Amino acid sequence: MLQLFTHHRSVSAHRVRIALNYKGVSYKSILTDLDHARGDRLSYLNVNPQGLIPALWAENDLVISQSSAILEYLEERYPERPLIQGDIAERARIRSFAQIAIADTHPLNNLRVLRYLRDAMGVPYDKRREWFEHWIHKAFGPMESILAGHAREHDAHSYCFGERPSLADVCLVPQVSLAERYQVDLSDYPTIRRVYRACMTMAAFQAADPDTQPDTR
Ligand SMILES: N[C@@H](CCC(=O)N[C@@H](CS)C(=O)NCC(=O)O)C(=O)O
């Protein structure tokens, strides 16, 4: 069985949990601490030398790190319920949207970045909070206009780009969940909130939510 090194609050692991659930792939959660100081984190470096979560122990000697690489692996290994489909333009649109979250948003608000701002740069809480919210709005503004524009041009649909979830939804939902946890004002993003609500009616998304994980406290 696949084993996922995960933490309930990890945005990147959240993406992978949604994809595994959506594709109906069974997996075992290996609960892994986000805190580098803890002993189990040190042994986790043998699994993922970067020490970042998630990692997927996929096959005998194959451990995959980096959520986008894991998501691509799952897409190729379990193509039956695809997360990237449609014509070549739609597939490009889905990938491009997903990268706003994966490449341009999450890395700036990652724990190690926020801790570096605090510990090495001496940035106080209110300024770190400003940083955090700034990068969320820098993502959600364009995401909202992309989704609203697509909804205007096509028949109204529930998910990011159609009537079935895609990689775009898999990457959007954890960012919204994170923003909600930190009570970021999302009132300027009605389409994002509508898509989020639609996703959260699905069991695959509910079972991946940070609040429903075995290590949720
Ligand atoms: N690009 C990586 C990012 C992985 C990552 O940064 N994971 C976070 C949790 S979402 C982590 O382990 N953070 C620990 C830290 O920043 O010290 C991916 O997509 O998998």
Ligand as a Chemical Component Dictionary entry (heavy atoms), coordinates in Angstrom:
data_LIG
# 
_chem_comp.id                   LIG 
_chem_comp.type                 NON-POLYMER 
_chem_comp.pdbx_formal_charge   0 
_chem_comp.three_letter_code    LIG 
# 
loop_
_chem_comp_atom.comp_id 
_chem_comp_atom.atom_id 
_chem_comp_atom.alt_atom_id 
_chem_comp_atom.type_symbol 
_chem_comp_atom.charge 
_chem_comp_atom.model_Cartn_x 
_chem_comp_atom.model_Cartn_y 
_chem_comp_atom.model_Cartn_z 
_chem_comp_atom.pdbx_ordinal 
LIG N1  N1  N 0 7.556  22.366 -3.034 1  
LIG C1  C1  C 0 7.281  21.418 -1.995 2  
LIG C2  C2  C 0 7.018  22.157 -0.704 3  
LIG C3  C3  C 0 6.932  21.221 0.462  4  
LIG C4  C4  C 0 6.813  22.012 1.747  5  
LIG O1  O1  O 0 7.383  23.102 1.858  6  
LIG N2  N2  N 0 6.089  21.467 2.724  7  
LIG C5  C5  C 0 5.881  22.187 3.943  8  
LIG C6  C6  C 0 4.539  21.863 4.523  9  
LIG S1  S1  S 0 3.270  22.417 3.415  10 
LIG C7  C7  C 0 6.939  21.846 4.952  11 
LIG O2  O2  O 0 7.366  20.721 5.065  12 
LIG N3  N3  N 0 7.351  22.857 5.704  13 
LIG C8  C8  C 0 8.293  22.703 6.749  14 
LIG C9  C9  C 0 9.144  23.910 6.838  15 
LIG O3  O3  O 0 8.898  24.876 6.125  16 
LIG O4  O4  O 0 10.045 23.896 7.668  17 
LIG C10 C10 C 0 6.079  20.548 -2.357 18 
LIG O5  O5  O 0 5.234  21.011 -3.126 19 
LIG O6  O6  O 0 6.012  19.409 -1.899 20 
# 
loop_
_chem_comp_bond.comp_id 
_chem_comp_bond.atom_id_1 
_chem_comp_bond.atom_id_2 
_chem_comp_bond.value_order 
_chem_comp_bond.pdbx_ordinal 
LIG N1  C1  SING 1  
LIG C1  C2  SING 2  
LIG C1  C10 SING 3  
LIG C2  C3  SING 4  
LIG C3  C4  SING 5  
LIG C4  O1  DOUB 6  
LIG C4  N2  SING 7  
LIG N2  C5  SING 8  
LIG C5  C6  SING 9  
LIG C5  C7  SING 10 
LIG C6  S1  SING 11 
LIG C7  O2  DOUB 12 
LIG C7  N3  SING 13 
LIG N3  C8  SING 14 
LIG C8  C9  SING 15 
LIG C9  O3  DOUB 16 
LIG C9  O4  SING 17 
LIG C10 O5  DOUB 18 
LIG C10 O6  SING 19 
# 
